[in-house]
Amino acid sequence: LMMAQIFTHPEETRLALMGNALAFSRKLNDPYYTNKLYQTLAYIHLEYQQFDQALNQARLAYQYWHGHPDTIEEGLTAFAIATAYRGLRDWELAQQWSHTAGNLLTKVKNPRASGVVALEISHLDVYLQNYQSAYHWAEIALKAFQTEGTTFHIGLTYHQLGLVQAASGQFEEAIDNLWRAINLWESLSNPIQQVHTEQVLAFTEARMGKKERALMRLERNR
């Protein structure tokens, strides 16, 4: 509720509301609610791309959750830290904290949360050219989303699997996964994601020497 209220206000009012929330939580003198608030504020700062502030709030929360047996909260806070580092373009720390979050959240019965984090780890691994690890985490994401039954996220993960395989030279396998994603985008009537996936497919075809087909695909999806 607090997040919904804060998002509807301009920055000056938003900062005042966040300060009031912190002051109120301290009056409660309950470490759980105070650190849950730090975590919430971190995600609010991330939404507004205020990465330094997000990192400061998330670090405070993580110090608490790391010392208490709450795997979900520790994992969510680690993911906030990872996202902040990614925004600050510190890729190695982003990857480190993403792995921490992934290892925590894959232990809990929350398929969507573990899938989102696993997919984020895969994205970071691709950026760092760790393709074997990227594929491993994308597979974890796919299993999680298939358990959850979220077609959109399944499509994103097939796209990611295809991208990883194309980047690592597994072209035939990449094409299979990219077409799985394209078929899902067609079923969801999502032309934007379909264009993104077809661009990766064109890249893959070009790498296979099918340059004319790749150029035709790119021209069709301009």
C-alpha atoms as one frame of an Amber mdcrd trajectory, in Angstrom:
protein
   0.000   0.000   0.000   2.818   2.386   0.861   4.503   1.710  -2.497   1.263
   2.428  -4.361   0.831   5.716  -2.493   4.422   6.810  -3.023   4.341   6.139
  -6.771   1.408   8.545  -7.235   3.265  11.591  -5.874   5.988  13.910  -7.249
   9.544  13.427  -5.993   9.498  15.982  -3.168   6.305  14.538  -1.670   7.539
  11.012  -2.307  10.734  11.621  -0.323   8.711  13.100   2.550   6.428  10.054
   2.619   9.415   7.725   2.638  10.937   9.666   5.529   7.658   9.527   7.451
   7.448   5.781   6.897  10.961   5.297   8.277  10.207   7.449  11.329   7.015
   5.489  12.007   8.763   2.124  11.683  11.388   3.187  14.218   8.659   4.136
  16.681   7.286   0.613  16.355  10.711  -0.666  17.458  10.215  -3.866  15.441
  13.336  -4.922  13.483  11.297  -7.077  11.087   9.094  -4.213   9.891  11.955
  -1.718   9.835  14.100  -3.922   7.612  11.149  -4.917   5.460  10.666  -1.196
   4.940  14.345  -0.767   3.991  13.852  -3.502   1.402  10.663  -1.875   0.087
  12.342   1.520  -0.168  15.225  -0.075  -2.063  12.812  -1.361  -4.696  11.124
   2.047  -4.906  14.496   3.699  -5.527  15.236   1.062  -8.188  11.964   1.885
  -9.927  13.135   5.496 -10.209  16.680   4.426 -11.185  18.134   5.907  -7.997
  20.701   3.163  -7.714  22.957   4.573  -4.983  19.994   5.155  -2.661  18.614
   1.704  -3.477  21.943   0.117  -2.654  22.160   1.884   0.706  18.662   0.772
   1.759  19.131  -2.784   0.509  22.452  -3.171   2.332  20.800  -2.164   5.613
  18.061  -4.735   5.077  20.471  -7.461   4.023  22.528  -7.126   7.203  19.379
  -8.003   9.125  17.962 -10.742   6.885  21.320 -12.480   6.556  21.341 -12.995
  10.325  17.756 -14.268  10.508  16.243 -17.470   9.065  14.113 -15.951   6.301
  15.337 -17.216   2.952  12.751 -15.351   0.859  13.489 -11.947   2.386  17.239
 -12.484   2.191  16.930 -13.569  -1.446  14.703 -10.634  -2.424  17.073  -8.195
  -0.738  20.107  -9.745  -2.430  18.311  -9.326  -5.745  17.704  -5.643  -4.981
  21.438  -5.248  -4.330  22.235  -7.042  -7.593  19.838  -4.824  -9.531  21.374
  -1.699  -7.995  24.879  -2.822  -8.981  23.640  -3.548 -12.485  22.235  -0.014
 -12.683  25.622   1.281 -11.513  27.272  -0.876 -14.215  29.344  -2.851 -11.743
  28.802  -6.089 -13.626  30.933  -8.379 -11.480  29.213  -7.400  -8.228  25.840
  -7.541  -9.986  26.596 -11.099 -11.052  27.881 -12.044  -7.593  24.753 -10.779
  -5.844  22.467 -12.244  -8.501  23.989 -15.656  -7.875  23.487 -15.150  -4.138
  19.830 -14.281  -4.732  19.359 -17.173  -7.138  20.853 -19.729  -4.782  18.542
 -18.502  -2.015  15.312 -18.196  -3.984  15.630 -21.539  -5.766  15.374 -23.137
  -2.306  11.887 -21.758  -1.660   8.521 -22.667  -3.177   8.136 -19.466  -5.168
   8.590 -20.392  -8.851   8.025 -16.911 -10.248  10.554 -15.237  -7.924  13.199
 -17.903  -8.529  12.505 -17.801 -12.272  12.868 -14.016 -12.518  16.153 -14.078
 -10.606  17.506 -17.035 -12.600  16.696 -15.252 -15.862  18.419 -12.091 -14.628
  21.527 -14.121 -13.744  21.498 -15.596 -17.245  21.383 -12.099 -18.760  24.382
 -11.007 -16.695  26.303 -14.159 -17.583  25.764 -13.477 -21.299  27.110  -9.956
 -20.851  30.202 -11.432 -19.172  30.378 -14.176 -21.845  29.881 -16.958 -19.301
  27.697 -18.924 -21.696  27.666 -22.255 -19.886  26.467 -20.611 -16.689  24.011
 -18.469 -18.672  22.446 -21.572 -20.180  22.294 -23.315 -16.802  20.381 -20.439
 -15.185  18.081 -20.045 -18.186  17.140 -23.715 -17.846  16.348 -23.145 -14.160
  14.201 -20.164 -15.142  12.342 -22.195 -17.755  11.476 -24.959 -15.279  10.282
 -22.394 -12.759   8.064 -20.569 -15.245   6.671 -23.812 -16.630   5.715 -24.781
 -13.074   4.080 -21.376 -12.631   2.434 -21.584 -16.057   3.325 -18.008 -17.063
   3.395 -18.051 -20.870   4.973 -14.609 -21.240   7.950 -15.519 -19.038   8.287
 -18.883 -20.788   8.586 -16.962 -24.067  11.257 -14.684 -22.590  13.204 -17.715
 -21.426  13.055 -19.524 -24.778  14.336 -16.277 -26.306  17.176 -16.216 -23.768
  18.065 -19.872 -24.349  18.214 -19.233 -28.086  20.362 -16.145 -27.614  22.819
 -18.022 -25.381  23.069 -20.914 -27.839  23.554 -18.561 -30.796  26.289 -16.670
 -28.973  28.080 -19.926 -28.138  27.818 -21.358 -31.675  24.987 -23.865 -31.134
  23.007 -22.533 -34.050  20.553 -25.360 -34.763  19.559 -25.590 -31.085  19.256
 -21.809 -30.959  16.860 -21.758 -33.897  14.630 -24.375 -32.233  14.300 -22.297
 -29.050  13.861 -19.028 -30.918  10.984 -20.496 -32.921   9.411 -21.736 -29.686
   9.538 -18.149 -28.444   8.157 -16.747 -31.713   5.242 -19.194 -31.640   4.406
 -18.070 -28.105   4.589 -14.381 -29.077   2.184 -15.078 -31.938  -0.217 -16.861
 -29.589  -0.037 -13.905 -27.181  -0.374 -11.330 -29.988   2.829  -9.654 -28.805
   4.499  -8.155 -31.920   7.130  -6.224 -29.940   8.642  -9.321 -28.334   8.275
 -11.197 -31.620  10.380  -8.586 -33.407  13.074  -8.840 -30.714  13.224 -12.614
 -31.079  13.232 -12.462 -34.889  16.206 -10.102 -34.706  18.133 -12.728 -32.722
  16.980 -15.336 -35.238  18.328 -13.172 -38.078  21.645 -12.838 -36.245  21.761
 -16.632 -35.894  20.981 -17.184 -39.574  23.707 -14.728 -40.540  26.208 -16.598
 -38.346  25.201 -19.775 -40.196  25.990 -18.149 -43.533  22.337 -17.619 -44.495
  22.840 -13.893 -44.953  20.153 -13.344 -47.578  17.509 -14.934 -45.360  18.753
 -12.920 -42.377  18.579  -9.643 -44.322  15.058 -10.442 -45.535  13.978 -11.152
 -41.950  15.474  -7.905 -40.685  13.854  -5.932 -43.496  10.483  -7.496 -42.746
  10.770  -6.577 -39.074  11.980  -2.972 -39.437
